[in-house]
Amino acid sequence: MNNREQPSEKASAWQVAKAIFWSFLGIRKRSDLDRDAEMIKPYQLIIGGIIGGVIFVLSILTLVKLITS
């Protein structure tokens, strides 16, 4: 007897990437956060967060190598 409605649409890869990017920066609107919470599944956030973290670390390493060389 679950009264919550399931969202009819699933978040796209672009929506997940945008949500993770803005979360990394720490800038989120309350309305966007609520919408993302309804549409984005936890496994999408985990996978996207891992990919985003790897891209972030690799970009920092590349920047440091460029500066120090």
N, CA and C atoms as an extended XYZ file, in Angstrom:
207
Properties=species:S:1:pos:R:3:atomname:S:1:resname:S:1:resid:I:1 pbc="F F F"
N         0.812       -1.167        0.000 N   MET     1
C         0.000        0.000        0.000 CA  MET     1
C         0.873        1.254        0.000 C   MET     1
N         1.597        1.428       -1.066 N   ASN     2
C         2.477        2.571       -1.191 CA  ASN     2
C         1.740        3.691       -1.906 C   ASN     2
N         1.591        4.838       -1.253 N   ASN     3
C         0.858        5.953       -1.831 CA  ASN     3
C         1.733        6.851       -2.695 C   ASN     3
N         3.042        6.638       -2.652 N   ARG     4
C         3.934        7.453       -3.460 CA  ARG     4
C         3.825        7.039       -4.916 C   ARG     4
N         3.744        8.022       -5.771 N   GLU     5
C         3.730        7.741       -7.200 CA  GLU     5
C         5.159        7.578       -7.684 C   GLU     5
N         5.378        6.599       -8.532 N   GLN     6
C         6.685        6.411       -9.133 CA  GLN     6
C         6.812        7.392      -10.294 C   GLN     6
N         7.989        8.027      -10.439 N   PRO     7
C         8.159        8.941      -11.560 CA  PRO     7
C         8.056        8.182      -12.871 C   PRO     7
N         7.395        8.796      -13.838 N   SER     8
C         7.160        8.114      -15.097 CA  SER     8
C         8.397        8.070      -15.973 C   SER     8
N         9.316        8.993      -15.768 N   GLU     9
C        10.492        9.007      -16.610 CA  GLU     9
C        11.761        8.833      -15.785 C   GLU     9
N        12.756        8.278      -16.433 N   LYS    10
C        14.039        8.029      -15.812 CA  LYS    10
C        14.994        9.138      -16.246 C   LYS    10
N        15.897        9.522      -15.397 N   ALA    11
C        16.825       10.596      -15.718 CA  ALA    11
C        17.786       10.161      -16.817 C   ALA    11
N        18.090       11.099      -17.704 N   SER    12
C        19.040       10.811      -18.776 CA  SER    12
C        20.465       10.938      -18.237 C   SER    12
N        21.402       10.472      -19.019 N   ALA    13
C        22.813       10.558      -18.618 CA  ALA    13
C        23.229       12.018      -18.460 C   ALA    13
N        22.708       12.888      -19.328 N   TRP    14
C        23.033       14.310      -19.249 CA  TRP    14
C        22.504       14.918      -17.945 C   TRP    14
N        21.301       14.552      -17.538 N   GLN    15
C        20.726       15.078      -16.294 CA  GLN    15
C        21.543       14.603      -15.087 C   GLN    15
N        21.985       13.355      -15.119 N   VAL    16
C        22.810       12.833      -14.023 CA  VAL    16
C        24.145       13.567      -13.985 C   VAL    16
N        24.765       13.763      -15.149 N   ALA    17
C        26.060       14.453      -15.211 CA  ALA    17
C        25.937       15.886      -14.692 C   ALA    17
N        24.863       16.582      -15.084 N   LYS    18
C        24.644       17.944      -14.602 CA  LYS    18
C        24.466       17.971      -13.090 C   LYS    18
N        23.685       17.051      -12.566 N   ALA    19
C        23.440       17.014      -11.118 CA  ALA    19
C        24.736       16.765      -10.353 C   ALA    19
N        25.562       15.867      -10.859 N   ILE    20
C        26.819       15.549      -10.183 CA  ILE    20
C        27.790       16.720      -10.282 C   ILE    20
N        27.860       17.354      -11.463 N   PHE    21
C        28.746       18.512      -11.637 CA  PHE    21
C        28.399       19.619      -10.661 C   PHE    21
N        27.119       19.986      -10.593 N   TRP    22
C        26.713       21.064       -9.689 CA  TRP    22
C        26.884       20.659       -8.228 C   TRP    22
N        26.741       19.371       -7.946 N   SER    23
C        26.950       18.903       -6.566 CA  SER    23
C        28.417       18.988       -6.181 C   SER    23
N        29.314       18.701       -7.136 N   PHE    24
C        30.746       18.854       -6.867 CA  PHE    24
C        31.072       20.299       -6.529 C   PHE    24
N        30.425       21.232       -7.219 N   LEU    25
C        30.656       22.647       -6.944 CA  LEU    25
C        29.946       23.125       -5.684 C   LEU    25
N        28.937       22.395       -5.260 N   GLY    26
C        28.196       22.760       -4.053 CA  GLY    26
C        27.117       23.789       -4.314 C   GLY    26
N        26.711       23.912       -5.574 N   ILE    27
C        25.687       24.887       -5.945 CA  ILE    27
C        24.478       24.126       -6.468 C   ILE    27
N        23.391       24.144       -5.724 N   ARG    28
C        22.171       23.440       -6.148 CA  ARG    28
C        20.958       24.249       -5.740 C   ARG    28
N        20.003       24.354       -6.637 N   LYS    29
C        18.718       24.940       -6.286 CA  LYS    29
C        17.882       23.878       -5.586 C   LYS    29
N        17.067       24.304       -4.677 N   ARG    30
C        16.207       23.368       -3.946 CA  ARG    30
C        15.259       22.634       -4.905 C   ARG    30
N        14.718       23.361       -5.866 N   SER    31
C        13.791       22.738       -6.821 CA  SER    31
C        14.504       21.694       -7.688 C   SER    31
N        15.748       21.986       -8.092 N   ASP    32
C        16.516       21.014       -8.874 CA  ASP    32
C        16.841       19.783       -8.033 C   ASP    32
N        17.174       20.005       -6.776 N   LEU    33
C        17.482       18.896       -5.890 CA  LEU    33
C        16.275       17.981       -5.709 C   LEU    33
N        15.109       18.571       -5.524 N   ASP    34
C        13.892       17.777       -5.363 CA  ASP    34
C        13.568       16.993       -6.634 C   ASP    34
N        13.699       17.643       -7.787 N   ARG    35
C        13.426       16.968       -9.057 CA  ARG    35
C        14.417       15.818       -9.290 C   ARG    35
N        15.699       16.072       -8.993 N   ASP    36
C        16.715       15.034       -9.170 CA  ASP    36
C        16.477       13.855       -8.239 C   ASP    36
N        16.038       14.155       -7.026 N   ALA    37
C        15.780       13.086       -6.060 CA  ALA    37
C        14.670       12.163       -6.532 C   ALA    37
N        13.725       12.703       -7.289 N   GLU    38
C        12.632       11.878       -7.806 CA  GLU    38
C        13.032       11.088       -9.042 C   GLU    38
N        13.887       11.662       -9.874 N   MET    39
C        14.177       11.049      -11.170 CA  MET    39
C        15.421       10.168      -11.183 C   MET    39
N        16.461       10.564      -10.459 N   ILE    40
C        17.744        9.872      -10.536 CA  ILE    40
C        17.762        8.707       -9.555 C   ILE    40
N        18.135        7.563      -10.057 N   LYS    41
C        18.235        6.359       -9.232 CA  LYS    41
C        19.591        6.344       -8.513 C   LYS    41
N        19.678        5.697       -7.355 N   PRO    42
C        20.941        5.671       -6.607 CA  PRO    42
C        22.110        5.084       -7.403 C   PRO    42
N        21.858        4.044       -8.187 N   TYR    43
C        22.970        3.451       -8.933 CA  TYR    43
C        23.492        4.421       -9.994 C   TYR    43
N        22.620        5.298      -10.528 N   GLN    44
C        23.070        6.296      -11.482 CA  GLN    44
C        23.995        7.308      -10.802 C   GLN    44
N        23.663        7.692       -9.586 N   LEU    45
C        24.507        8.635       -8.852 CA  LEU    45
C        25.848        8.025       -8.481 C   LEU    45
N        25.839        6.772       -8.082 N   ILE    46
C        27.089        6.109       -7.700 CA  ILE    46
C        28.019        6.009       -8.890 C   ILE    46
N        27.511        5.520      -10.009 N   ILE    47
C        28.342        5.369      -11.206 CA  ILE    47
C        28.807        6.741      -11.700 C   ILE    47
N        27.898        7.687      -11.756 N   GLY    48
C        28.259        9.037      -12.197 CA  GLY    48
C        29.257        9.704      -11.272 C   GLY    48
N        29.104        9.500       -9.977 N   GLY    49
C        30.041       10.077       -9.008 CA  GLY    49
C        31.435        9.496       -9.137 C   GLY    49
N        31.518        8.201       -9.378 N   ILE    50
C        32.823        7.562       -9.569 CA  ILE    50
C        33.484        8.096      -10.837 C   ILE    50
N        32.716        8.170      -11.919 N   ILE    51
C        33.261        8.696      -13.176 CA  ILE    51
C        33.677       10.156      -13.007 C   ILE    51
N        32.828       10.954      -12.371 N   GLY    52
C        33.161       12.351      -12.127 CA  GLY    52
C        34.398       12.512      -11.260 C   GLY    52
N        34.526       11.679      -10.242 N   GLY    53
C        35.706       11.728       -9.375 CA  GLY    53
C        36.983       11.372      -10.119 C   GLY    53
N        36.916       10.359      -10.966 N   VAL    54
C        38.084        9.955      -11.758 CA  VAL    54
C        38.477       11.072      -12.719 C   VAL    54
N        37.495       11.675      -13.385 N   ILE    55
C        37.786       12.783      -14.305 CA  ILE    55
C        38.406       13.954      -13.549 C   ILE    55
N        37.888       14.246      -12.368 N   PHE    56
C        38.428       15.343      -11.557 CA  PHE    56
C        39.877       15.083      -11.169 C   PHE    56
N        40.167       13.889      -10.670 N   VAL    57
C        41.531       13.553      -10.240 CA  VAL    57
C        42.488       13.584      -11.430 C   VAL    57
N        42.069       13.005      -12.559 N   LEU    58
C        42.937       13.005      -13.740 CA  LEU    58
C        43.189       14.418      -14.257 C   LEU    58
N        42.197       15.267      -14.189 N   SER    59
C        42.397       16.648      -14.647 CA  SER    59
C        43.332       17.410      -13.712 C   SER    59
N        43.228       17.178      -12.423 N   ILE    60
C        44.152       17.816      -11.466 CA  ILE    60
C        45.571       17.314      -11.701 C   ILE    60
N        45.745       16.011      -11.891 N   LEU    61
C        47.089       15.467      -12.162 CA  LEU    61
C        47.672       16.040      -13.448 C   LEU    61
N        46.854       16.150      -14.471 N   THR    62
C        47.315       16.716      -15.735 CA  THR    62
C        47.706       18.184      -15.562 C   THR    62
N        46.920       18.929      -14.838 N   LEU    63
C        47.225       20.343      -14.583 CA  LEU    63
C        48.533       20.489      -13.822 C   LEU    63
N        48.747       19.659      -12.820 N   VAL    64
C        49.987       19.721      -12.039 CA  VAL    64
C        51.185       19.369      -12.913 C   VAL    64
N        51.043       18.360      -13.765 N   LYS    65
C        52.154       17.993      -14.652 CA  LYS    65
C        52.465       19.118      -15.643 C   LYS    65
N        51.435       19.776      -16.148 N   LEU    66
C        51.663       20.886      -17.074 CA  LEU    66
C        52.360       22.055      -16.390 C   LEU    66
N        51.970       22.336      -15.167 N   ILE    67
C        52.549       23.466      -14.449 CA  ILE    67
C        53.993       23.179      -14.047 C   ILE    67
N        54.265       21.963      -13.616 N   THR    68
C        55.611       21.644      -13.106 CA  THR    68
C        56.590       21.265      -14.197 C   THR    68
N        56.154       21.110      -15.425 N   SER    69
C        57.110       20.720      -16.478 CA  SER    69
C        57.654       21.913      -17.222 C   SER    69
